[in-house]
């Protein structure tokens, strides 16, 4: 396990962060750090994403910044060049995963079927994203998938929140959880960074974090 995946596990939550103005990236990172979370997944859903990654990588050395919503290898390479330390994708793209493995970059592709999990496992992965968790059966589905894949763990994203996080993290098949509820796009744009910090603290408290 790398230091990056160690941080994901200890943070418990991997925030899915959508930033529309790159100037908000560093304050968001600092708000997450103040709430006990030192990893963040900045998604490629806006034009500001790569500049946001650059800003955090340059100005927040305590934050491990990664990239999400990676759909192809070109996007992965651009994000790594910008400073991303890990790659998260909504689905399994073999070319991207192979490149990440060959270059020692942590990658968590979305895998919700046994075939996808086997493909990821074949390339050496032992942690995958499970997205959207609330659509594909949530914790019940993950528990059943974990039965034949005893050496795999999952990062469910979609439908996880402060109310149910404890149930998720109590399951040994869960590596960490992902979500945007602790750092909503509207709160970032409005500069509600204290709120983000408090939401992080409350979520980690409900998850039993020390």
C-alpha positions in Angstrom: 0.0 0.0 0.0 1.4 3.4 -1.0 1.5 6.5 1.2 -1.3 8.0 -0.9 -3.6 5.0 -0.4 -2.7 5.0 3.3 -3.9 8.6 3.4 -7.1 7.7 1.7 -7.8 5.0 4.2 -6.9 7.2 7.2 -9.0 10.1 5.9 -11.9 7.7 5.5 -13.5 10.1 3.0 -12.2 11.0 -0.4 -14.0 14.3 -1.2 -15.2 14.6 -4.8 -14.5 18.3 -5.5 -16.0 20.3 -8.3 -14.4 23.7 -8.7 -15.6 26.3 -11.2 -13.0 29.0 -10.4 -9.4 28.0 -9.8 -9.0 30.6 -7.1 -11.3 28.5 -4.8 -9.0 25.5 -5.0 -6.5 26.3 -2.3 -9.2 27.6 0.2 -11.1 24.4 -0.4 -8.0 22.3 0.2 -7.3 24.2 3.5 -10.9 23.8 4.6 -10.7 20.0 4.1 -7.3 19.8 5.9 -8.9 21.7 8.8 -11.6 19.1 8.9 -9.1 16.2 9.1 -9.0 15.2 5.5 -5.7 15.4 3.6 -6.8 13.9 0.2 -9.1 15.5 -2.4 -10.3 14.4 -5.8 -10.7 17.4 -8.1 -13.0 16.3 -11.0 -12.5 17.1 -14.6 -16.0 18.4 -14.9 -15.1 22.0 -15.3 -12.6 24.1 -17.3 -10.9 25.1 -14.0 -10.0 21.6 -13.0 -6.4 21.4 -14.2 -5.5 24.9 -12.9 -7.1 24.0 -9.6 -4.9 20.9 -9.4 -1.8 23.0 -10.1 -2.8 25.5 -7.5 -3.3 22.9 -4.8 -0.1 21.0 -5.7 1.9 24.2 -5.6 0.5 25.9 -2.5 -0.8 23.1 -0.2 2.0 20.6 0.4 0.0 18.8 3.1 -2.9 18.0 0.7 -2.7 15.0 -1.6 -4.5 16.2 -4.6 -5.8 13.7 -7.2 -8.0 13.9 -10.2 -11.5 12.4 -10.9 -13.8 11.9 -13.8 -10.9 10.7 -15.9 -12.3 9.2 -19.1 -9.1 8.5 -21.1 -5.3 8.3 -21.0 -4.8 11.8 -22.4 -6.7 13.3 -19.5 -4.8 11.2 -17.0 -1.5 12.4 -18.4 -2.6 16.0 -18.4 -3.7 15.8 -14.8 -0.5 14.1 -13.6 1.5 16.8 -15.4 -0.5 19.4 -13.5 0.4 17.7 -10.2 -2.3 15.1 -9.6 -1.0 12.2 -7.4 -3.8 9.8 -8.0 -6.3 9.0 -10.7 -10.0 8.2 -10.2 -12.3 7.2 -13.1 -16.0 6.5 -13.3 -15.4 3.2 -15.2 -12.6 0.8 -16.1 -10.3 1.9 -19.0 -7.6 -0.6 -19.5 -5.2 1.7 -21.3 -5.4 4.3 -18.5 -5.0 1.7 -15.7 -2.0 0.1 -17.4 -0.3 3.4 -17.8 -0.9 4.3 -14.2 0.4 0.9 -13.0 3.5 1.2 -15.2 4.3 4.7 -13.9 3.5 3.9 -10.2 0.5 6.2 -10.1 -2.3 5.2 -7.8 -5.5 4.6 -9.7 -9.0 3.7 -8.7 -11.2 2.8 -11.7 -14.9 2.4 -11.3 -15.8 -1.3 -11.2 -19.3 -2.6 -10.4 -19.4 -6.0 -12.1 -17.4 -9.2 -11.5 -15.8 -8.9 -15.0 -14.6 -5.3 -14.3 -13.3 -6.3 -10.9 -11.4 -9.2 -12.4 -9.9 -7.0 -15.1 -8.7 -4.5 -12.5 -7.4 -7.3 -10.3 -5.5 -8.8 -13.3 -3.6 -5.6 -13.6 -2.6 -5.7 -9.9 -5.2 -3.4 -8.4 -6.7 -4.3 -5.0 -8.8 -1.1 -4.5 -11.5 0.0 -6.9 -14.2 2.7 -7.0 -17.8 1.5 -6.9 -19.9 4.1 -8.7 -22.7 5.1 -8.6 -23.1 3.0 -5.4 -26.7 3.9 -4.8 -27.6 2.8 -8.3 -25.7 -0.5 -8.3 -26.9 -1.9 -5.1 -24.9 0.0 -2.4 -23.4 -1.9 0.5 -25.4 -5.1 -0.1 -23.9 -5.4 -3.6 -20.4 -4.6 -2.4 -20.7 -7.3 0.4 -21.8 -9.9 -2.2 -19.0 -8.9 -4.6 -16.4 -9.1 -1.8 -17.3 -12.7 -1.1 -15.5 -14.1 -4.2 -13.0 -11.3 -4.3 -11.6 -11.6 -0.8 -8.5 -9.5 -1.6 -10.4 -6.6 -3.1 -11.7 -3.4 -1.3 -14.0 -0.7 -2.6 -14.5 3.0 -2.5 -18.2 3.5 -2.8 -19.3 6.9 -4.2 -22.8 8.1 -4.8 -25.4 7.8 -2.0 -22.9 7.9 0.9 -23.5 10.6 3.4 -23.1 11.5 7.1 -26.1 9.5 8.1 -25.0 6.2 6.6 -21.2 6.5 6.6 -20.8 4.5 9.8 -22.6 1.5 8.2 -20.3 1.7 5.2 -17.0 2.0 6.9 -17.8 -0.8 9.4 -17.8 -3.3 6.5 -14.3 -4.8 5.9 -14.8 -4.6 2.1 -14.8 -0.8 2.3 -11.5 0.9 1.9 -12.8 4.5 2.1 -15.9 6.3 0.8 -16.1 9.0 -1.8 -18.6 11.9 -2.0 -19.3 15.5 -2.6 -21.7 16.1 0.3 -19.0 17.5 2.5 -17.8 20.0 -0.1 -20.7 20.9 -2.3 -20.1 22.9 -5.4 -22.4 25.6 -4.2 -20.6 26.0 -0.9 -17.2 26.2 -2.7 -18.5 28.9 -5.0 -20.1 30.8 -2.2 -16.9 30.7 -0.1 -18.5 28.7 2.7 -15.2 27.1 3.7 -16.0 27.0 7.5 -19.1 25.0 6.6 -17.0 22.6 4.6 -14.6 22.1 7.6 -17.5 21.4 9.9 -19.1 18.9 7.5 -15.8 17.1 7.3 -15.4 16.9 11.1 -19.0 15.7 11.5 -18.7 13.0 8.8 -15.4 11.7 10.3 -16.9 11.7 13.7 -19.9 9.6 12.5 -17.4 7.3 10.8 -15.6 6.7 14.1 -12.4 8.5 13.1 -9.9 9.2 15.9 
